[in-house]
Amino acid sequence: MKFTVAIDGPAAAGKGTISKAVAAHFGFAHLDTGLLYRAVGRLVLLGADPLEAARNLAANDLAHLGLRGEEVASAASKVAAMPEVRSALVKYQRDFAHADGGAVLDGRDIGTVICPDADVKLYITASPEIRAARRYAELIASGKQANLDAVLADIRARDHRDQNRSDAPLKPADDALLIDTSELSIDAAVAEAVTNIKRIIEGRH
């Protein structure tokens, strides 16, 4: 069975957690497309050319333990604004999306650019303040130094960059279902996503 779920949204809205849970629930493969950009961003920090890094990205680049840091995240947002880098990574994502067995992809432009024909499109969002508080709590829990105001400023800067880039800006697809997680628990948000996907799957039988 080929069935594609596209999940988009800004940083720290919960799309990664929801995507993993949805993929596990339905037995679909999962791709965090942000890891592609983080991997390229990490290589650029090490001195690589952004386009060369994107073209030669290997599976082990996506498994590197250093991809979740804030410095890499900032570098990822910058390389993601480069049209030639985005173009180089499109085929990787589309091949994954159309593999047999079903696929869940989460990112910034899955429903609008990568998989405009996805069977289900979700847009996960939350207020900048809520997202900053979540990211701050993650950083503190992992033993890192963090300042809430600085984290909020970074979230706002990343949103501005993602939403205003010339190529594939972050926005909901016209036919995406919006899930605002500002006031939702993870379980409630996952349940809402699963319910909507199940409805579409059952509607085809």
SVG drawing of the C-alpha trace seen along z (x, -y; Angstrom):
<svg xmlns="http://www.w3.org/2000/svg" viewBox="-16 -38 52 40">
<polyline fill="none" stroke="black" stroke-width="0.4" points="0.0,0.0 1.2,-3.5 -0.2,-6.1 1.6,-9.3 1.0,-11.5 2.6,-15.0 3.1,-16.8 4.3,-20.4 4.7,-23.1 7.2,-25.4 9.9,-24.5 8.9,-22.9 5.2,-22.7 5.2,-18.9 5.2,-17.7 8.2,-15.3 6.6,-13.6 3.2,-13.4 4.8,-12.1 6.7,-9.3 3.5,-8.3 1.4,-8.3 4.0,-6.2 4.2,-3.7 0.4,-3.5 -0.2,-2.7 3.1,-0.8 4.3,-3.4 7.9,-4.4 8.9,-7.8 11.2,-10.5 12.1,-13.7 13.1,-15.8 14.5,-18.4 17.3,-16.0 18.3,-16.3 18.8,-20.0 20.4,-19.6 22.9,-17.1 23.7,-19.6 24.0,-22.4 26.4,-20.4 28.6,-19.6 28.6,-23.4 29.7,-24.2 32.6,-21.8 33.5,-23.7 31.6,-21.9 30.0,-23.7 26.2,-23.6 25.2,-22.3 27.9,-19.6 26.9,-18.5 23.2,-18.2 24.1,-16.3 26.3,-13.8 24.3,-13.3 24.6,-9.7 22.5,-7.7 25.1,-7.8 25.0,-11.7 21.4,-11.5 22.5,-9.3 25.0,-11.7 24.5,-12.4 25.2,-16.1 22.3,-17.0 20.0,-18.2 22.1,-21.1 21.0,-24.7 24.0,-25.7 23.3,-23.0 19.6,-23.9 20.4,-27.5 22.8,-26.4 20.0,-24.1 17.5,-27.0 20.1,-29.0 20.9,-26.3 17.2,-25.5 16.7,-29.0 19.0,-28.2 16.9,-27.1 19.7,-25.0 20.0,-23.0 16.3,-22.4 16.2,-21.2 19.0,-18.8 17.1,-17.2 13.7,-16.9 14.3,-13.6 15.5,-11.9 12.2,-12.9 9.9,-12.0 11.4,-8.6 10.9,-8.0 7.3,-9.2 6.3,-6.9 7.8,-3.7 5.5,-0.8 4.1,-0.3 3.0,-3.9 5.1,-6.9 5.0,-9.8 7.2,-12.8 7.4,-15.8 9.1,-19.1 8.3,-22.6 7.2,-22.1 6.0,-18.5 2.3,-19.2 3.0,-22.3 6.1,-21.3 7.5,-17.8 4.2,-15.8 1.4,-18.1 -0.5,-14.9 -0.2,-13.4 -3.2,-11.4 -3.3,-13.3 -1.8,-16.7 -1.6,-18.0 -0.2,-21.4 0.9,-21.3 1.3,-24.7 1.5,-26.4 2.2,-29.9 5.8,-31.1 5.8,-31.5 4.6,-27.9 7.1,-26.6 9.9,-28.5 9.0,-27.2 9.0,-23.6 12.4,-24.1 13.8,-25.8 12.6,-22.9 14.2,-20.4 17.5,-22.2 17.5,-22.4 16.5,-18.8 19.4,-17.7 21.8,-19.7 22.4,-22.6 22.6,-26.3 19.6,-28.2 17.9,-31.6 14.1,-31.6 14.2,-35.1 17.0,-34.0 15.2,-30.8 12.1,-32.8 14.1,-35.2 15.6,-32.3 12.2,-30.7 10.8,-34.0 13.9,-34.5 13.6,-31.0 9.9,-31.4 10.6,-34.7 13.3,-33.0 11.2,-29.9 8.0,-31.9 9.7,-34.5 12.2,-32.6 11.7,-32.8 11.7,-29.1 9.1,-26.9 8.1,-29.2 6.6,-27.6 2.8,-27.8 -0.1,-25.3 -1.2,-23.6 -4.6,-24.8 -6.1,-21.4 -4.2,-20.8 -5.9,-20.0 -4.6,-22.4 -3.8,-21.1 -2.9,-23.7 -1.0,-22.0 -0.8,-25.1 -3.4,-23.8 -3.2,-20.1 -1.3,-17.3 0.8,-15.1 -1.7,-12.2 -4.6,-14.4 -2.7,-15.8 -1.7,-12.3 -5.3,-11.1 -6.6,-13.9 -4.1,-13.2 -4.7,-9.4 -8.5,-9.9 -8.3,-12.1 -5.9,-9.8 -8.0,-6.7 -11.1,-8.5 -9.4,-9.0 -8.1,-5.4 -11.5,-3.9 -13.2,-6.2 -11.2,-4.4 -12.5,-0.9"/>
</svg>
